Structure formats: C-alpha cells, structure tokens
C-alpha cells in the first residue's frame, strides 16, 4: 500500500461548542463550562474561542476566569450531551474507515489509507469530514493530515479552529522541527524540563539527539520520543471495535463536602464499589487486589494498595478491603476531599482458584448468589431499586454524572 494516510480530528472547544450549539443565544459570546462552586468543582472545564482570547484557561478557578473576562457566561456541564455528540462525530468518521481510534472524548485518529481510491486524497477526505460535522452536528473540527499518528496530531494543533493542516513526508523537518519540544505528544512538563537541562528545546533537537543518550535520560520512552520526532512512528490506528485489555477498573469522586470521619469514608467507598462490582461482572473479571487513592484537604495525594486473599468481584469484599487499606495507612490530620477505589490485577472469572483450608466456600457461594439477585433487580428496576441501608442520606457525593464520563482510547507507545 505504500505510505499511510492518517487523519487526526480534534473537535474545537468541544464542551463549550456543544453548549453554544444547544443554546444559540450563547453564540458569539465568551462562554465557559464550569464545575459548580457548590460541588467544589469551581473550575473552568472548557471555554469558547472568545473566552480563550480574553485569557480564560482550562483549570482556572471560576472567580479567576471572571476577573480575566468580566462578561464571561458560565454554564454547567451536560456530560450526557458531550458523550452523545462525541459518538455522533465518530459515526461520521466511520463512513470513511473502520480504523477510528478515540483519544479522549473530542479527538480521534483515522487511518484512511484504504479509502483513498474511493474517497479521494487525505486532504479531500478531511475537507468532507470538516463540512459534514459542521452541517450535521453544528460543530467545527481541526484536522491534521499526515503519514503517521504523531504528525497528524501535531497538524490538528497547528491551525485552529475549523481548519485542515497537512504535514507531508518531504516537508516535515521544515514544518515540525522548529516547534517547541513540548508540542510533541507525550512530552509533558517534567520531560520538557529534563530535556531543557541538556539544551534540547525543540522537536528537531530531540530528532538530532543521540537516541542512546535519550534512552539513558528518559528510559525506553526516550527512544519512543526520538522515533516520533524523526518521523518514524509506525503505531497503527486501532479498529473502531478495539478494546484494550483491562488492567484495572476504578471509580473515583471529589466529594461535595469534606469527609470528616471513618464512617463517612466507608459509605463513599461502599457506594463506589457498587459500580466497580457491576463492571467486573459485566466484563466477567475478578480482582486479585485493591488500590485506593486519597486526596486530602491540603491537596496532598496518597495511593495505597493490597492484595485480596481470594480473587473477587463482590462489591462488599472490595469495599471492605479498600476501607482496611485506608485505616492502615491514613492519618487523620486533615479531612478527606476525594476518594478513588480501584480493582487491580484483574483476571478472568472462569480462571480456577487455589483455595485454602480456612475459606468458607459456602459463604462465598451465598454472596455470589445474592449478588446475582441484586444485579437482576437493578437491571429490571434501576440502579437505586436496591441498596444497603447505610447508603441512605447525604453521602457527600456529586450526582450530576460527571463520574460517568469515560475517556476512551489512549495510544499505546
């Protein structure tokens, strides 16, 4: 087939654009999608082009954003809508290829190499997609067209909004090498600082460095960055149905108010574990360990984990282990602000288990059957049809579905 044709499509100011499309009165105004202050998520999640020009940045606290842009209109997020439009955009991409790999909710790679004969050049396909998204969804995209994933993503970043940028093999050195090293995918803040210590500040600097030196400096990732900067990235665009093997299943939230004692932490962990248990059953997996992440009110972040005696998908067993890890490791100097529980080291439920003499198999069987009944009741009558009595009342957990937003597809390297 020869040279590949890869597109990277990035939906411009995605959350804010969806809000302006749903409410036309917001068009042409400085708009920011903000987590609500009541729920402690008083930060900017996304902003429109006008708000961006006024200096509003993602992650800014609401009052700071208001200082930058006094006429800023703040709207609450509607995650179900963002998921819906993300999927509608992917449906448009899939008219041209079945190799569509999401990178977050608003970005996708497309390998259109096999479509060139039927649909035209990469640029022509990109133009059709740009117009279709605008006509059918009322949203705009920036698309990069190149011969690999890394440069296609760089292209979509180079010209925004509503634009197409091509980076060809015979011109990438002139176009890309002068750019900042931090513009390259997977070059984060720490890597940028490390490279700068060695005088490497551009993408060209990475390409022209000794790959072995980069490996010594950054480990195996150093070699990956050298390949990317040199135009040698050959990672495939995954098929639209590809699901990467699950290594863990977790659920975390930032609480609407501080958790002041162990009882409050236990209730949140138990509630989070309901969802984890459900997802383990759906995927026919069981956990052999549990990991917790705790963020306290001083914004300190701590992570601990421990193995389970027996692999399990039971939410109560996972919650009890999570709580035991918490009790063993957390010192109550400040209240807890955010909690994540994660089922780790997963394996298929069908895999046989080595039992010991002290395990009450009958008890485990009864728990399993009870779980089956609970799952069936929830499937028929809704998630809240049956739950532990201790989960009644205010759990200090947000209930606007922000925790349901799953960012699909992160590229393996």
Secondary structure, DSSP 8 states (H G I E B T S, - for coil): --S--EEEEEETTHHHHHHHHH-GGGTTS-EEEE--GGGT--BEEEE-HHHHHTT--TT-BHHHHHHH-TT-EEE---HHHHHHHHHHHHHHHTTT-S-EEESSSSEEEEE-GGGHHHH--HHHHHHHHHHHHHHHHS--EEEEEESSHHHHHHHHHHS-SS-EEE--TTTHHHHHTTSBGGGSTT--HHHHHHHHHTT--BHHHHHTS-HHHHHHHHTHHHHHHHHHHTT--------TT-----SEEEEEEEEEEEE-SHHHHHHHHHHHHHHHHHHHHHTTEEEEEEEEEEEETT--EEEEEEEEEEEE--HHHHHHHHHHHHHHH--TTS-EEEEEEEEEEEEETTS-----TT--HHHHHHHHHHHHHHHHHHHHH-GGGS--GGG-S--S---SSGGG---------
